[in-house]
Amino acid sequence: MSGIKIRPAHLKDLDILLAFEQAIIEYERPMVTNMMTDKFHYYDLRELVISENAQVVVAEQNGQLIGSGYAKQERSRNYLINEFHSFLGFMYIAPEFRGMGINQLIIDNLIQWSKDRGLRVVCLTVFNENDSAVKAYQKLGFKKDIVEMRLALDDESC
């Protein structure tokens, strides 16, 4: 992990961040039977980069962006103790850099950002079929919480 730097994303990084987003979508496409086939976006990356309530970070090595993630302050469900929590998303590591602990560096950075804001809970979502991501998050201390389930009422909605 020599020379890897985690830093806040800038608007000048947007083209690469958008490419990361499309790589995430393509990776997850086989896991989501009802995903749209047209090009779409999971995130409003520009808004996240400039938001005061979010922190988008990138992993950089020798001037090349190789990973990303964000933390965003969100309102918690009304029945939970903490009014707000930090939600992590946009976790991406370029394939040739996976398994090197870079995702942990990004998450550590985002957890520190969350702590600095006084947030006491960090949440994320991951597709159940994404075994490698589930195991990686569990290794970092995340625990499964709510299971989201779906029933398709016609063949086109599966």
N, C-alpha and C positions, 0 to 999 in steps of 0.2 A: 504494500500500500504506500510505497514511497512516493512522495511528491503529490499525493492526493489532497486537495484542498476543498473544504465545504464552505460555500459562500452564498450570500443572498443572490437570487436571480435578479437580473436587470431586464428592462424592456428590450435592450439590444440582443438578449438571448432568446427572444420570442420565437424566431423561426426554428431554432433547434428544439425548443420546448414543445412546439407544435408537432415536430417530427417524433419526439419521444411519446407524445400522447397517442399518435396514430400507431406507433409500435405497440403500445399497451393494448389498444383496442384490437389490433390484429392478433396479439397473443391470447387475449381473452375471448375472441370471437368463437372458437370451438366450444367454449364452456357455457355459452349463452345461446340456448336454442331459439330464442325469440329476439335476437339482436337485429337491428336494422341492417340492410345491406348497403344502403347509401352512406356516403361519407358523413360523419357527424363528429361532434366534440363531446367529451365527458365534462370538460372544465372550461370556464372562462378564464384562461390563463392570464390574459392581460389584466383583468380585474384582480385576480389573486396576487399578481406581482405588485400592483400599486396599492392594494388594500392595507389599511392600518390594522385590520383584524385577521390578517393572514401573513404567513411567512413562507415564501417559495425559496427553496435552496437548490443549488446545483453542486454536483461533485465535478471537480475539474482536475485534470492531470496534464501538465505541460501545455496549458492553454486550450485543451480539448475538453468539451463538456461530455461527461460519461455517465451521469446519473442525475436524478432529481427527486424531489418530494415536497410536500407542503404540509403545514399545520394551519388550521383555521379555527378561530374561536367560534363556537356555536352554542346556541341555547340548548340546554339539556331538556329532556322530557319533564313535564311538570311534576311527576311523582318521585324524581330523584333528588338526593340531598344537595348536590352541587348545581347551582343555577346555570353555569356554563361549563363546557368541557372543550378540549382540543380534539379536533378531528384530523387525522392524517390521511393523505391521499396522494395521487400522482407519483407513486413510488416506482421508479424505473432505474435500471442499471443496464448499460449497453452489454449485449451478450458476452463479449470477450472479457468483460470485467466482473462477471458474476462469480460468486463464491469467494470473493476476496475480502469480505467484511465491509464493503463500501456502504451497503444499505444500513448497516448498524451505525456507521458514522453519521449518515443522514438522519436517521431516527434519533440518535443521541443529540444532535444539534436541534432538531425540532422539539424534542422533549425539554431541552434547556430553555428554548424560546417559550414553551408552554409554562414552565415553572416561573420564568421571569415575569409572566403576565398574571401569576397567581392562580393558574388553573391547576386542578388537582387530579384530573382524570384525562386520559388520552384514549381515544377510540379510533377504530378504523373498520372498513369493510373489506372483505375478500371473498371471492367466489369459492364455494365449498369444494369444487373440483380442482382448485388451484393448490394441490397438495404441497408443492414446494414452498409456496408463500405462506400457507397456514403453518407449516413446520417452522419456517424461519421466524415468523412472528411469535409463535409459542416459545421458541428458543430465547427470544428477547423478553419474555415474561408476559406477553399478552395471553389472555384467556378468552375462550368462546363465551359469548354472552347471550344474545338473542339469535335464534335461527329464523330466518325469513323463508317462508314457504309460498309456493305458487301453484295454482290449479288452472290449467288452460281449459276454457269452455268450448273451444273449437280448434280445429287442426291448424289454423293460421296463427294462433296465439301461443303455440308451445314454445 
